[in-house]
Amino acid sequence: FYTQANLGTPPIWVGLKNYQRLIHDDFFWNSLKQTFLFMAGVIVVSIGFGLLSAVVLNRTFMGRSVARGIITLPWAFPEVPAALIFIWMLNPQFGVMNVFASWLPWVGQNPKWLLDPNLALASVILITSWKGFPFYSLVILASLQTVPSELTEAARVDGANRWQAFRAVTFPYITPTLMLLVVLAAIYAFKQFTIIWLLTGGGPAGATETIVIRIYQTAFRFYDFSYAATIGVAGFLVVLG
């Protein structure tokens, strides 16, 4: 961290120059901003869908056991094939997502999902959330099944509807589980590399370049290993916080 070591050259002692460079590096601050945006998006979408699906799967209906098994498929599916399938689905020329987009009256041309800076980050967030939300759904479902039915029934007797009973009884009961899942989702999003790299490589124009992608680019594209290690230290401090 205190040396300058490039490919094929011996390390040179530089003191704190790498950290001074980090402070004035616009690419690092952009990657930090995109990391927090990506992290926030994944937390909201994945846990939101996880909570919604868990509430549905907690109800009694025909085929519930089958539905609980099917919902785990995105989580069980390997990341590389999943990313390659989404690359095909989001292709701006023949992707199936453009067929659905054409049904919307405000869409005039084929969206470039992974090539447009305004759409790329949202697309990557949705795909990453799709991959991770079944885990959160199963954990929330297990937590929902520990809520005493007597409390919910008492709220319904007192005149509360389904939403009021959920807000006043169920949600406070599962809040500790949700807080734990927020931490796990933040860690999952922060260290995510495979999906982002395969979908966009950090582009376009740095729109999806998180700290992990920036470290990889610095080390294995520009071969600036010392500065990559410096960014890694900064990333460690962020995730530790």
C-alpha positions as CSV (number, residue, x, y, z in Angstrom):
1,F,0.0,0.0,0.0
2,Y,3.0,2.3,0.5
3,T,4.9,1.2,-2.6
4,Q,4.5,1.6,-6.4
5,A,4.6,-1.8,-7.9
6,N,3.8,-2.2,-11.6
7,L,4.1,-5.3,-13.8
8,G,7.7,-6.2,-14.5
9,T,9.2,-3.5,-12.2
10,P,10.5,-3.7,-8.6
11,P,8.4,-2.0,-6.0
12,I,9.4,1.6,-5.1
13,W,8.6,3.2,-1.7
14,V,6.2,6.1,-2.2
15,G,4.8,6.6,1.3
16,L,1.2,8.0,1.3
17,K,1.2,9.1,-2.3
18,N,-1.2,6.3,-3.2
19,Y,-3.7,7.6,-0.7
20,Q,-3.2,11.2,-1.8
21,R,-3.9,10.0,-5.3
22,L,-7.0,8.2,-4.1
23,I,-8.5,11.4,-2.5
24,H,-8.2,13.3,-5.8
25,D,-9.2,10.4,-8.0
26,D,-12.6,11.2,-9.7
27,F,-12.9,7.6,-10.9
28,F,-12.7,6.3,-7.4
29,W,-15.4,8.7,-6.1
30,N,-17.6,7.8,-9.0
31,S,-17.2,4.1,-8.3
32,L,-18.0,4.7,-4.6
33,K,-21.1,6.6,-5.5
34,Q,-22.2,3.9,-7.9
35,T,-21.5,1.3,-5.3
36,F,-23.9,3.0,-2.8
37,L,-26.5,3.4,-5.5
38,F,-26.2,-0.2,-6.5
39,M,-26.3,-1.3,-2.9
40,A,-29.3,0.7,-2.0
41,G,-31.2,-0.5,-5.1
42,V,-30.4,-4.2,-4.4
43,I,-31.5,-3.8,-0.8
44,V,-34.8,-2.2,-1.6
45,V,-35.8,-4.4,-4.5
46,S,-34.5,-7.8,-3.3
47,I,-35.9,-7.5,0.2
48,G,-39.1,-5.8,-1.0
49,F,-39.8,-8.7,-3.4
50,G,-38.6,-11.1,-0.8
51,L,-41.1,-9.8,1.7
52,L,-44.0,-9.6,-0.8
53,S,-43.4,-13.2,-2.0
54,A,-43.0,-14.5,1.6
55,V,-46.3,-13.0,2.6
56,V,-48.0,-14.7,-0.4
57,L,-46.3,-18.0,0.2
58,N,-47.3,-17.9,3.9
59,R,-50.9,-18.1,2.9
60,T,-52.7,-21.4,2.4
61,F,-53.5,-22.2,-1.2
62,M,-53.4,-25.2,-3.6
63,G,-49.8,-25.9,-4.8
64,R,-48.1,-23.8,-2.1
65,S,-45.3,-26.4,-1.6
66,V,-44.6,-26.4,-5.4
67,A,-44.6,-22.6,-5.4
68,R,-42.1,-22.5,-2.6
69,G,-39.8,-24.8,-4.5
70,I,-40.1,-22.9,-7.8
71,I,-39.3,-19.6,-6.2
72,T,-35.8,-20.9,-5.2
73,L,-34.8,-21.4,-8.8
74,P,-33.2,-18.0,-9.4
75,W,-31.1,-18.4,-6.2
76,A,-30.0,-21.9,-7.2
77,F,-29.2,-20.9,-10.8
78,P,-25.5,-20.3,-11.5
79,E,-24.5,-16.6,-12.0
80,V,-22.7,-17.0,-15.3
81,P,-25.4,-18.7,-17.2
82,A,-28.0,-16.4,-15.7
83,A,-26.0,-13.3,-16.8
84,L,-25.6,-14.7,-20.3
85,I,-29.3,-15.4,-20.6
86,F,-30.1,-11.8,-19.5
87,I,-27.6,-10.5,-22.0
88,W,-29.6,-12.2,-24.8
89,M,-32.9,-11.1,-23.4
90,L,-31.8,-7.5,-23.2
91,N,-30.2,-7.4,-26.6
92,P,-31.3,-4.1,-28.2
93,Q,-31.9,-5.7,-31.6
94,F,-33.6,-9.1,-30.9
95,G,-34.0,-9.2,-27.1
96,V,-37.3,-10.4,-25.8
97,M,-37.5,-7.6,-23.3
98,N,-37.9,-5.1,-26.2
99,V,-41.1,-7.0,-27.2
100,F,-42.6,-6.2,-23.9
101,A,-41.2,-2.7,-23.9
102,S,-42.9,-2.0,-27.3
103,W,-46.3,-2.5,-25.6
104,L,-45.7,0.6,-23.5
105,P,-47.1,3.7,-25.2
106,W,-44.2,6.0,-24.1
107,V,-41.5,3.7,-25.6
108,G,-40.7,4.8,-29.1
109,Q,-37.7,2.7,-30.0
110,N,-35.8,-0.3,-28.7
111,P,-34.3,0.5,-25.3
112,K,-30.5,-0.2,-25.0
113,W,-30.8,-1.7,-21.6
114,L,-27.2,-2.3,-20.9
115,L,-25.7,0.3,-23.2
116,D,-27.7,3.4,-22.0
117,P,-26.2,5.0,-18.9
118,N,-29.7,5.9,-17.8
119,L,-30.9,2.3,-17.9
120,A,-27.8,0.2,-17.3
121,L,-27.6,0.6,-13.5
122,A,-31.3,-0.1,-13.0
123,S,-31.1,-3.2,-15.2
124,V,-28.1,-4.6,-13.3
125,I,-29.9,-3.9,-10.0
126,L,-33.0,-5.7,-11.1
127,I,-31.0,-8.7,-12.4
128,T,-28.9,-8.9,-9.2
129,S,-32.1,-8.6,-7.1
130,W,-33.8,-11.4,-9.1
131,K,-30.8,-13.6,-8.4
132,G,-30.8,-12.9,-4.6
133,F,-34.4,-12.3,-3.5
134,P,-35.4,-16.0,-3.1
135,F,-32.9,-16.4,-0.2
136,Y,-34.5,-13.4,1.6
137,S,-37.9,-14.7,0.8
138,L,-37.3,-18.0,2.5
139,V,-35.8,-16.4,5.5
140,I,-38.7,-14.0,5.9
141,L,-41.1,-16.9,5.3
142,A,-39.5,-18.8,8.2
143,S,-39.8,-15.7,10.4
144,L,-43.5,-15.2,9.4
145,Q,-44.3,-18.7,10.5
146,T,-43.0,-17.9,14.0
147,V,-45.5,-15.1,14.5
148,P,-48.1,-16.3,17.0
149,S,-51.5,-16.6,15.3
150,E,-53.2,-15.5,18.5
151,L,-51.8,-12.0,18.1
152,T,-53.1,-11.7,14.6
153,E,-56.5,-13.1,15.4
154,A,-56.7,-10.7,18.4
155,A,-56.0,-7.8,16.1
156,R,-58.7,-9.0,13.7
157,V,-61.2,-9.3,16.5
158,D,-60.4,-5.7,17.5
159,G,-61.5,-4.6,14.1
160,A,-58.1,-4.4,12.2
161,N,-58.1,-5.4,8.5
162,R,-55.4,-7.5,7.0
163,W,-53.1,-4.5,6.3
164,Q,-53.5,-3.1,9.8
165,A,-52.9,-6.4,11.4
166,F,-49.7,-6.9,9.3
167,R,-48.5,-3.4,10.1
168,A,-49.2,-3.5,13.8
169,V,-48.5,-7.1,14.7
170,T,-46.6,-9.0,12.0
171,F,-44.1,-6.4,10.8
172,P,-42.8,-5.5,14.2
173,Y,-42.4,-9.1,15.0
174,I,-40.2,-9.8,11.9
175,T,-38.3,-6.5,12.0
176,P,-35.1,-8.0,13.6
177,T,-35.0,-10.5,10.7
178,L,-35.4,-7.8,8.2
179,M,-32.6,-5.8,9.7
180,L,-30.3,-8.8,9.5
181,L,-31.3,-9.3,5.9
182,V,-30.5,-5.6,5.1
183,V,-26.9,-6.2,6.4
184,L,-26.6,-9.4,4.4
185,A,-28.0,-7.8,1.2
186,A,-25.6,-4.9,1.6
187,I,-22.7,-7.3,1.8
188,Y,-24.0,-9.3,-1.1
189,A,-24.3,-6.2,-3.2
190,F,-21.0,-4.7,-2.2
191,K,-19.0,-7.7,-3.2
192,Q,-21.0,-8.5,-6.4
193,F,-18.6,-8.9,-9.3
194,T,-19.7,-11.7,-11.7
195,I,-23.1,-10.4,-12.7
196,I,-21.9,-6.8,-13.2
197,W,-18.8,-7.8,-15.1
198,L,-20.5,-10.1,-17.5
199,L,-23.4,-7.7,-18.1
200,T,-21.7,-4.4,-18.5
201,G,-18.0,-4.6,-17.5
202,G,-18.6,-1.5,-15.4
203,G,-19.9,0.5,-18.3
204,P,-21.3,2.4,-20.1
205,A,-19.3,5.4,-19.1
206,G,-18.8,4.1,-15.6
207,A,-22.5,3.9,-14.9
208,T,-22.2,0.4,-13.3
209,E,-18.6,0.6,-12.1
210,T,-18.6,-0.3,-8.4
211,I,-15.5,-0.4,-6.2
212,V,-15.0,-4.1,-6.9
213,I,-15.0,-3.5,-10.6
214,R,-12.7,-0.6,-10.2
215,I,-10.2,-2.7,-8.2
216,Y,-10.2,-5.3,-10.9
217,Q,-9.8,-2.8,-13.7
218,T,-7.0,-1.1,-11.9
219,A,-5.1,-4.3,-11.2
220,F,-5.7,-6.5,-14.2
221,R,-6.3,-4.0,-17.0
222,F,-3.9,-1.1,-16.1
223,Y,-1.6,-3.4,-14.0
224,D,-1.4,-0.8,-11.3
225,F,-1.3,-3.3,-8.4
226,S,-0.3,-0.9,-5.7
227,Y,-3.1,1.5,-6.4
228,A,-5.6,-1.3,-6.7
229,A,-4.5,-2.5,-3.2
230,T,-5.1,1.1,-2.0
231,I,-8.6,1.1,-3.4
232,G,-9.1,-2.3,-1.7
233,V,-8.2,-0.8,1.7
234,A,-10.7,2.0,1.1
235,G,-13.3,-0.6,0.1
236,F,-12.6,-2.6,3.2
237,L,-13.1,0.4,5.4
238,V,-16.4,1.1,3.7
239,V,-17.8,-2.4,4.1
240,L,-16.5,-2.6,7.6
241,G,-18.5,0.5,8.4
